[in-house]
């Protein structure tokens, strides 16, 4: 995996979870081997509580896995964490497909609904809502105007949908 692709993966983790999870995931990914919470703390500078929280969130998403082993002297369990490399492609693909469905729903709603906008604060109202308020903004009393950015929103949503569909198709072909 190249640097650019790895950075995309780290950003995905950060958007999905948070910055601490990204740091923890990045260390595990770049090390490519099992690490304990203490190892991760040494490499990230994060506190153990933040690392445990991040590891649990990453594990809930299926991005990392662990094995536990009893410490020979201290009679307690030690957890060894690593990236779940086998599951990564399926997790990313599922996220892309879920996002694609949300975008398609937004596009469908945008295409099938006429909106009116308050020129003062930009609040959008459906035609029915605008009619209910006699095309006057209920907040400030200004006349509502047809949403002039509707076509641009439809165009942008359509472009994102096309890009995501192409990405999903490319991922499917490369497997």
C-alpha positions as CSV (number, residue, x, y, z in Angstrom):
1,X,0.0,0.0,0.0
2,X,1.4,3.4,-1.0
3,X,1.7,6.4,1.2
4,X,-1.2,8.2,-0.4
5,X,-3.5,5.1,0.1
6,X,-2.3,4.7,3.7
7,X,-3.1,8.4,4.4
8,X,-6.6,7.9,2.9
9,X,-7.0,4.9,5.3
10,X,-5.9,7.0,8.3
11,X,-8.3,9.8,7.3
12,X,-11.1,7.2,7.0
13,X,-10.4,5.9,10.5
14,X,-10.3,9.5,11.9
15,X,-13.6,10.4,10.3
16,X,-15.2,7.2,11.4
17,X,-14.0,7.4,15.0
18,X,-11.6,10.2,16.1
19,X,-8.1,11.5,16.1
20,X,-6.8,9.2,18.9
21,X,-8.2,6.2,17.1
22,X,-6.4,7.3,14.0
23,X,-3.1,7.6,15.9
24,X,-3.4,4.2,17.4
25,X,-4.5,2.6,14.1
26,X,-1.6,4.3,12.3
27,X,1.0,3.0,14.7
28,X,-0.4,-0.5,14.5
29,X,-0.6,-0.3,10.7
30,X,2.9,1.0,10.2
31,X,4.5,-1.4,12.7
32,X,2.7,-4.3,11.1
33,X,3.0,-6.5,14.1
34,X,1.3,-7.1,17.5
35,X,1.7,-4.3,20.0
36,X,0.6,-4.0,23.6
37,X,-1.1,-0.9,25.0
38,X,2.2,0.1,26.6
39,X,4.0,-0.2,23.3
40,X,1.3,2.0,21.6
41,X,1.6,4.5,24.4
42,X,5.4,4.8,23.9
43,X,4.9,5.4,20.2
44,X,2.0,7.8,20.3
45,X,2.5,9.6,23.6
46,X,-1.2,9.1,24.4
47,X,-2.4,8.1,27.9
48,X,-3.4,4.4,28.4
49,X,-7.1,5.3,29.0
50,X,-7.2,7.1,25.6
51,X,-5.5,4.1,23.9
52,X,-7.9,1.6,25.5
53,X,-10.9,3.7,24.4
54,X,-9.5,4.0,20.9
55,X,-8.6,0.2,20.7
56,X,-12.2,-0.7,21.8
57,X,-13.7,1.6,19.2
58,X,-11.4,0.2,16.5
59,X,-12.3,-3.4,17.6
60,X,-16.0,-2.6,17.5
61,X,-15.6,-1.6,13.9
62,X,-13.6,-4.7,13.1
63,X,-10.5,-2.7,12.2
64,X,-8.2,-4.3,14.9
65,X,-8.1,-7.7,16.6
66,X,-6.3,-8.9,19.7
67,X,-5.0,-11.9,21.4
68,X,-4.6,-12.2,25.1
69,X,-1.9,-14.0,27.0
70,X,-1.3,-14.5,30.7
71,X,1.8,-12.7,32.0
72,X,4.1,-15.3,33.4
73,X,5.1,-13.3,36.5
74,X,2.3,-10.9,37.2
75,X,-0.6,-13.3,36.9
76,X,-2.6,-11.0,34.7
77,X,-3.6,-10.9,31.1
78,X,-1.7,-8.9,28.5
79,X,-3.5,-7.9,25.3
80,X,-1.6,-7.9,22.0
81,X,-3.3,-5.8,19.3
82,X,-2.9,-5.8,15.5
83,X,-4.7,-4.5,12.4
84,X,-7.3,-6.8,11.1
85,X,-5.9,-6.8,7.5
86,X,-8.2,-9.5,6.3
87,X,-11.3,-7.6,7.1
88,X,-10.2,-4.1,6.0
89,X,-11.3,-4.3,2.3
90,X,-14.8,-5.6,3.3
91,X,-15.2,-2.9,6.0
92,X,-14.2,-0.1,3.6
93,X,-16.4,-1.4,0.8
94,X,-19.4,-1.7,3.2
95,X,-18.8,2.0,4.3
96,X,-18.6,3.1,0.7
97,X,-21.9,1.3,-0.2
98,X,-23.7,2.8,2.8
99,X,-22.5,6.2,1.9
100,X,-23.6,5.6,-1.7
101,X,-27.1,4.7,-0.6
102,X,-27.3,7.9,1.6
103,X,-26.1,10.0,-1.3
104,X,-28.7,8.4,-3.7
105,X,-31.4,9.1,-1.1
106,X,-30.4,12.7,-0.8
107,X,-30.3,13.1,-4.6
108,X,-33.7,11.5,-5.0
109,X,-35.2,13.9,-2.4
110,X,-33.4,16.9,-4.0
111,X,-34.8,16.0,-7.4
112,X,-38.3,15.3,-6.3
113,X,-38.8,18.3,-3.9
114,X,-39.1,21.9,-4.8
115,X,-37.5,24.1,-2.1
116,X,-37.8,27.7,-1.1
117,X,-35.2,29.7,0.8
118,X,-35.1,32.6,3.2
119,X,-32.8,35.1,1.6
120,X,-31.7,36.3,5.1
121,X,-30.6,33.1,6.8
122,X,-30.6,30.5,4.1
123,X,-33.2,28.2,5.8
124,X,-34.8,25.9,3.2
125,X,-38.4,24.9,3.2
126,X,-40.2,22.4,1.0
127,X,-42.9,23.7,-1.2
128,X,-45.5,22.4,1.2
129,X,-43.8,24.1,4.2
130,X,-43.5,27.4,2.2
131,X,-47.2,27.2,1.2
132,X,-48.2,26.6,4.8
133,X,-46.4,29.8,5.8
134,X,-47.7,31.7,2.8
135,X,-44.2,31.9,1.3
136,X,-43.1,34.1,4.2
137,X,-40.2,33.0,6.5
138,X,-41.6,32.1,9.9
139,X,-38.4,33.3,11.6
140,X,-38.0,36.8,10.1
141,X,-41.0,37.6,8.0
142,X,-39.0,37.9,4.7
143,X,-40.6,36.6,1.5
144,X,-39.2,33.1,0.6
145,X,-37.6,32.7,-2.9
146,X,-37.2,29.6,-5.0
147,X,-33.9,27.8,-4.2
148,X,-31.5,28.8,-7.0
149,X,-28.8,26.4,-5.9
150,X,-31.0,23.3,-6.4
151,X,-29.5,22.4,-9.7
152,X,-25.9,22.8,-8.4
153,X,-26.7,20.6,-5.4
154,X,-28.1,17.9,-7.8
155,X,-25.0,18.2,-10.0
156,X,-22.6,17.8,-7.1
157,X,-24.5,14.9,-5.6
158,X,-24.6,13.2,-9.0
159,X,-20.8,13.7,-9.4
160,X,-20.1,12.2,-5.9
161,X,-22.4,9.3,-6.7
162,X,-20.6,8.6,-10.0
163,X,-17.2,8.8,-8.3
164,X,-18.2,6.5,-5.5
165,X,-19.8,4.0,-7.9
166,X,-16.6,4.0,-10.0
167,X,-14.5,3.4,-6.9
168,X,-16.7,0.5,-5.8
169,X,-16.5,-1.0,-9.3
170,X,-12.8,-0.6,-9.4
171,X,-12.4,-2.2,-6.0
172,X,-14.6,-5.1,-7.1
173,X,-12.5,-5.7,-10.3
174,X,-9.2,-5.6,-8.4
175,X,-10.1,-8.4,-6.1
